[in-house]
Protein backbone atom coordinates (compact mmCIF):
# COMPACT_ATOMS: atom_id res chain seq x y z
CA UNK A 1 0.00 0.00 0.00
CA UNK A 2 2.83 2.40 0.90
CA UNK A 3 4.55 1.55 -2.38
CA UNK A 4 1.35 2.31 -4.31
CA UNK A 5 0.91 5.62 -2.48
CA UNK A 6 4.56 6.60 -3.08
CA UNK A 7 4.30 5.69 -6.76
CA UNK A 8 1.09 7.69 -7.11
CA UNK A 9 2.64 10.75 -5.44
CA UNK A 10 5.73 10.47 -7.65
CA UNK A 11 3.55 10.25 -10.77
CA UNK A 12 1.46 13.28 -9.73
CA UNK A 13 4.64 15.25 -8.98
CA UNK A 14 6.16 14.44 -12.37
CA UNK A 15 2.95 15.31 -14.22
CA UNK A 16 2.67 18.66 -12.45
CA UNK A 17 6.31 19.50 -13.29
CA UNK A 18 6.09 18.38 -16.91
CA UNK A 19 6.02 20.81 -19.79
CA UNK A 20 2.88 21.10 -21.91
CA UNK A 21 3.48 21.15 -25.67
CA UNK A 22 1.02 22.12 -28.41
CA UNK A 23 1.22 22.86 -32.12
CA UNK A 24 -0.29 26.07 -33.42
CA UNK A 25 -0.15 28.45 -36.35
CA UNK A 26 1.11 31.94 -35.50
CA UNK A 27 1.56 35.11 -37.54
CA UNK A 28 4.89 36.89 -37.77
CA UNK A 29 4.68 40.52 -38.83
CA UNK A 30 6.69 42.17 -41.61
CA UNK A 31 8.96 44.09 -39.21
CA UNK A 32 11.16 43.29 -36.25
CA UNK A 33 10.55 45.00 -32.90
CA UNK A 34 13.10 46.84 -30.81
CA UNK A 35 13.40 45.40 -27.31
CA UNK A 36 15.15 46.63 -24.18
CA UNK A 37 16.20 43.22 -22.87
CA UNK A 38 17.72 42.44 -19.46
CA UNK A 39 21.36 43.33 -20.21
CA UNK A 40 21.26 44.57 -23.79
CA UNK A 41 19.00 45.80 -26.59
CA UNK A 42 17.96 43.69 -29.58
CA UNK A 43 15.55 43.24 -32.47
CA UNK A 44 12.94 40.50 -32.02
CA UNK A 45 10.16 38.89 -34.03
CA UNK A 46 6.83 40.69 -33.97
CA UNK A 47 3.75 38.46 -33.52
CA UNK A 48 0.20 39.45 -32.51
CA UNK A 49 -0.52 35.83 -31.50
CA UNK A 50 2.13 35.13 -28.87
CA UNK A 51 5.34 36.40 -27.30
CA UNK A 52 7.72 34.63 -29.67
CA UNK A 53 10.94 36.63 -29.90
CA UNK A 54 13.20 34.21 -31.73
CA UNK A 55 12.53 31.15 -33.86
CA UNK A 56 15.47 28.92 -34.71
CA UNK A 57 15.73 28.05 -38.43
CA UNK A 58 13.20 30.76 -39.37
CA UNK A 59 14.45 33.05 -42.13
CA UNK A 60 12.83 36.41 -41.35
CA UNK A 61 12.36 38.72 -44.33
CA UNK A 62 11.45 42.40 -43.96
CA UNK A 63 8.19 43.24 -45.71
CA UNK A 64 6.51 39.83 -45.46
CA UNK A 65 3.62 38.71 -43.26
CA UNK A 66 4.33 35.07 -42.51
CA UNK A 67 2.26 32.33 -40.94
CA UNK A 68 4.21 29.49 -39.38
CA UNK A 69 3.33 26.24 -37.65
CA UNK A 70 5.24 26.03 -34.38
CA UNK A 71 5.57 23.72 -31.44
CA UNK A 72 4.83 25.80 -28.33
CA UNK A 73 6.20 24.42 -25.07
CA UNK A 74 5.04 25.88 -21.76
CA UNK A 75 8.09 25.86 -19.53
CA UNK A 76 7.77 24.25 -16.12
CA UNK A 77 9.10 27.48 -14.57
CA UNK A 78 9.07 31.06 -15.82
CA UNK A 79 12.60 32.25 -16.67
CA UNK A 80 14.14 35.32 -15.04
CA UNK A 81 13.30 37.46 -18.09
CA UNK A 82 9.61 36.49 -17.92
CA UNK A 83 9.74 33.87 -20.67
CA UNK A 84 7.01 31.28 -20.18
CA UNK A 85 7.08 29.52 -23.57
CA UNK A 86 9.64 28.12 -25.98
CA UNK A 87 8.88 27.95 -29.71
CA UNK A 88 10.18 25.59 -32.36
CA UNK A 89 9.54 26.04 -36.09
CA UNK A 90 7.77 23.12 -37.74
CA UNK A 91 7.07 24.71 -41.14
CA UNK A 92 6.20 27.93 -42.94
CA UNK A 93 2.49 27.85 -43.81
CA UNK A 94 2.30 31.04 -45.93
CA UNK A 95 4.27 34.15 -46.78
CA UNK A 96 2.63 37.30 -48.17
CA UNK A 97 4.42 40.42 -49.37
CA UNK A 98 3.04 43.65 -47.89
CA UNK A 99 3.06 46.84 -49.95
CA UNK A 100 6.45 48.57 -50.01
CA UNK A 101 4.60 51.77 -49.07
CA UNK A 102 3.53 50.21 -45.73
CA UNK A 103 4.85 52.48 -42.99
CA UNK A 104 6.02 51.45 -39.53
CA UNK A 105 7.93 52.78 -36.53
CA UNK A 106 11.23 51.39 -35.29
CA UNK A 107 13.55 52.64 -32.57
CA UNK A 108 17.03 53.57 -33.76
CA UNK A 109 19.39 53.03 -30.84
CA UNK A 110 23.09 52.98 -31.76
CA UNK A 111 24.19 51.14 -28.59
CA UNK A 112 23.57 47.45 -27.88
CA UNK A 113 24.48 47.62 -24.18
CA UNK A 114 23.43 49.96 -21.40
CA UNK A 115 27.06 50.71 -20.62
CA UNK A 116 30.25 51.47 -22.54
CA UNK A 117 32.50 48.58 -23.56
CA UNK A 118 36.22 49.09 -23.31
CA UNK A 119 39.16 48.14 -25.52
CA UNK A 120 38.78 45.45 -28.16
CA UNK A 121 35.10 44.87 -27.22
CA UNK A 122 34.03 48.48 -27.92
CA UNK A 123 33.01 47.72 -31.52
CA UNK A 124 30.44 45.17 -30.29
CA UNK A 125 28.37 47.95 -28.73
CA UNK A 126 27.75 49.70 -32.05
CA UNK A 127 24.42 48.70 -33.67
CA UNK A 128 24.39 51.45 -36.32
CA UNK A 129 27.26 50.93 -38.77
CA UNK A 130 27.71 53.38 -41.62
CA UNK A 131 28.09 51.63 -45.00
CA UNK A 132 28.19 54.79 -47.15
CA UNK A 133 26.94 58.39 -46.94
CA UNK A 134 23.27 57.34 -47.07
CA UNK A 135 23.13 53.76 -45.76
CA UNK A 136 23.61 52.18 -42.33
CA UNK A 137 23.56 48.55 -41.23
CA UNK A 138 21.40 48.18 -38.11
CA UNK A 139 21.87 45.37 -35.55
CA UNK A 140 23.53 43.33 -38.33
CA UNK A 141 19.94 42.70 -39.52
CA UNK A 142 18.80 45.38 -41.95
CA UNK A 143 20.13 48.23 -44.05
CA UNK A 144 18.63 51.65 -43.35
CA UNK A 145 18.48 54.05 -46.29
CA UNK A 146 18.67 57.64 -45.01
CA UNK A 147 17.32 60.56 -47.07
CA UNK A 148 19.60 63.52 -47.64
CA UNK A 149 17.76 65.85 -45.21
CA UNK A 150 18.30 63.39 -42.31
CA UNK A 151 21.89 62.27 -43.01
CA UNK A 152 23.63 64.66 -40.62
CA UNK A 153 21.19 63.85 -37.80
CA UNK A 154 21.62 60.08 -38.22
CA UNK A 155 25.39 60.46 -38.59
CA UNK A 156 25.47 62.27 -35.25
CA UNK A 157 23.50 59.40 -33.67
CA UNK A 158 25.93 56.70 -34.86
CA UNK A 159 28.58 57.27 -32.16
CA UNK A 160 25.97 56.24 -29.60
CA UNK A 161 25.02 59.48 -27.93
CA UNK A 162 21.33 59.63 -28.86
CA UNK A 163 18.50 57.39 -30.02
CA UNK A 164 15.22 58.13 -31.77
CA UNK A 165 12.09 56.55 -33.15
CA UNK A 166 11.99 56.54 -36.91
CA UNK A 167 9.15 56.18 -39.40
CA UNK A 168 10.08 53.74 -42.18
CA UNK A 169 8.84 51.98 -45.29
CA UNK A 170 10.17 48.89 -47.06
CA UNK A 171 12.66 48.97 -49.92
CA UNK A 172 13.32 45.20 -50.16
CA UNK A 173 13.79 42.18 -47.85
CA UNK A 174 17.12 43.52 -46.58
CA UNK A 175 16.58 47.29 -46.66
CA UNK A 176 14.17 49.85 -45.17
CA UNK A 177 13.93 53.57 -45.87
CA UNK A 178 13.85 56.18 -43.11
CA UNK A 179 11.09 58.70 -43.85
CA UNK A 180 11.36 60.88 -40.76
CA UNK A 181 12.40 60.92 -37.12
CA UNK A 182 9.55 61.14 -34.64
CA UNK A 183 11.51 62.30 -31.58
N, C-alpha and C positions, 0 to 999 in steps of 0.2 A: 504494500500500500504506500509506504514511504517512497519507494522507488518510482511508483506511478505519479505521485504528487510532485516529486522532484523533477521528473521528466516533463510533466505538464507545465510547471513553472518555467523551466528552461525553454520550452517551446514558445510559451507566451512572451517571454523576455526577448527571444530572438526575433519573433514576428514584430514586436513593437519597435525594435531597433532597426529592422530591415528598411531598405530604401524602396519606394514605390516608383515603378517605371511605367510610362505610357507613351504611345506614339500619337503625334498630332501634327497637323499642318499649321504652320505659322507664316505670317507675312514679314518680309524684311523690306524696309523702305529704301528709296533710291539714294539716301544720303547716310553718312555716318554721323554720330552725335559726339559732341565734345563732353568729356567727363572728368570732373575733379575726383580722382580716385584717392585711396588712402595715402600713398606716398608720392604719387606722381599724377600727371595728367595724360589722357589718352583719347583716341577716337574709338568708338564702339558701334556695334550694329544698332540699328534703330527699328524696333518692332512694336506695333501697337498691341500685339497679342500676348507678349510675355516679356520678361526682363533678360532676354538673351543678349549678351554683350559680345560674345565671341563664339564662333562655330568652326571647329577644326575641319579642314578640307573644303570649306565653303569659299568660293572665289567671288568676293564682293565686287560688283561693278557699279560705279557711280552712274546714276540716271536710269536704273532699272528697279522696278518693283518686282520682288521675287517671292514666290511661295515655295516653301521647303517642307518636307516631311522630316521630323526630328524625333529622336527618342528623348523624352524629358524624364529625368530622374530626380525625384525629391530626395534631397540629402537627409541623412538621419539627424544631422545637427546643422544649424545655420552657421555659416562661416563668419569670421570676424568682420568681413566687409559687408555682411548682410545677405550674401548669396545663399539662396535656399534650393536652387535647382541647377542641374548640370544638363547641357544639351549636346546631343550627338547627331550629326547630319546623316540621314538615311538616303535621301535623294532630293534633287530639285524637281518640283512639280511643275512650275511655270515661271517664265521670266518675261516681263513686259516693259518695253522702253517707254519712259515718260517723255513728254515734250521737252526739248532742249530749253524752251523758254520758261519752264517751271522754275519758280524762285523759292529759295530757302535761306534760312539763317544758319550761320556756323560761327562759333567763337574762334578767333585767331589769337592764339596765345603762343608766343615764341619760346617759352620755357617749359620743358617737360617736368622739371622738379620744382618744388617749393623753395629750394635753396640753391645757392651757387655751387657748382662742382669745381674742383681745383685741378690744376695740372693737366695730365693727359686725358682725364675724363671730361673736361670742360666742354668738348665738342658734342658730347652725348646729350647735353641739356638743350641744345638748339633744335627746335622743331620747325623753324621757318628758314629754309636754306635757299639763298638766291641762286637761280640758274642763269639768268640773264637780266637785262634791265627791266623786263616786264613780267617775269615768271619766277615763282618760288615753289619749292617742293615742301609740302607740309606733312609733318609726322611720317615722312617716308611712305605716304599713302596716296597723295593726290597733288597734281600741279595746280597752282593758283595763278591765273592770268590776271594781271593788274592793269587797269586802264591808266592812261597817261596822267590824268588829273589826281590819281591816288598814289602814284609811284613813290613820291618823296615821303608821304605819310607811312606807307608800308615799309619802306626802307629804314625809316627811323624806328619802327617796331622791331625789326629783325634782331638787333642786339639783345633783346629781351627786357627792355625797360617798360613797355606798355603792351596791353592786349586790347582787343576790341571785338565787337560782334559785327560780322559782315553779312551783307545780302548778296547772294550768289545765284547764278544759273549754270546749267550744264553746257560744256563744250563737247566733251566725249567721255568715254568710260574712265579716263585717267586725268581729265582736266576739268576744272570749274573756273568760271569767270566772276571776279569780284565786281559788283555793280556799285556798291556804296558801303560806307562804314556807318553803322547805326549809333555807336557811342565811342 
